[in-house]
Amino acid sequence: MIALELPMNFSRMKPGFFRTAAKRVRGVREFHMTHVASARHVFGAGIAAIGMMSLCLGCGSAHGQPSDQGEADRGPTSQPLSSSDLSADQALQRMLELIRSSRSVADVTPASMQRAFGVQVKKVDSQQFGYGQRLPGNWAFGIMRQDVSGAGRLDLTFSPLPGMQPVPWSRCEPDFARFTARLASMGFARHSSYGEHGRWLYDVFERPGMRVEVYPLPAEPRNDGAPAPACVQMVLMQ
């Protein structure tokens, strides 16, 4: 990854920033709806991701930091921008660990999230906490625990930085198939959810006390034109 200093300091996050983040998510809602076609789930997940990334979303040339545009070989799954950050692959692996070690969303605390992800978690209140950072290729991710309609939910979401051209995902490890296979091995029952005209939206994993939804993100086709394995765009745990 190119070495950029991230303008991120979650210790400066104010309790009211989530309201601002909810407004920002409207600007990227169309992106999510295009890929997962479920406004109810995606809008809520977008708030979670943008909320935890709100200080990161403004990073780029407009804020004195060079963007990743023109770095076509520096995709979002490459090594992180700094040694203290996570890569997209690491975020997915650690999400699996957090799911494995939790019986329900109620078991997810700032401490357990921090242990699983190995990062400094920002706590807004007892029901809202998480972490977010920029990724290479003009992407970012956020992991957030929040209350939605009176019930706890944990969201891991990957989103492009607003106003920048994101580098397509060319590879991911674990990809969608491997990530979901790991979930199935944890004792979850699996089924797919479909939208209009039988279009596949996401896969659902359920076991007593927990439901996990995994949304796909198409990857850039291979050089020979063959389709590449889908990546993971969102993981919703409730």
C-alpha angles and dihedrals in degrees: 000000000000111000109249127159108233116227089223125132112154091184086076094055112121125213091245096057092091091067089055090046090055089059092048093053091066088070093058098034092097091058092056094044090053092057104035103018096211112113096185096055097033097050091053092045090048091055089052094050096042091044093058092040098044095114090045099049092074094054116113137078093318089065097043095269120112115242124231093245111130091029093105092160093054103081126178093261094057123103114304122268092250136015092252094056133082127241120229089254092053091049091055093046091050092047088057090051092050091051092047093052096046129079093194141347087272088069092060109097132162088261096050092045091050091050093049097045099032093223136111107270118211114223117205094172137328092287101037122059139125149114138263138181144167121265129202119270094045094292133122137186136211134196115196140167113209143152115257117186090341095309129101119249135177119209130192110186136173115207137171117247110259116256094016132099107245120221109242117250107253098175141001135187116229092029121196094275095050094042093052092044088057090053092049089052089059091067100267122147109230135212137153128242119220133196134197118338090012093291113165112239109171144323124257126212120193137182131153108301098007142069122185125191119197120196122200128230116201113237126220111275116257122259091263091054094253115138115260122226113274118255128217118265102172140010117193118190119190 
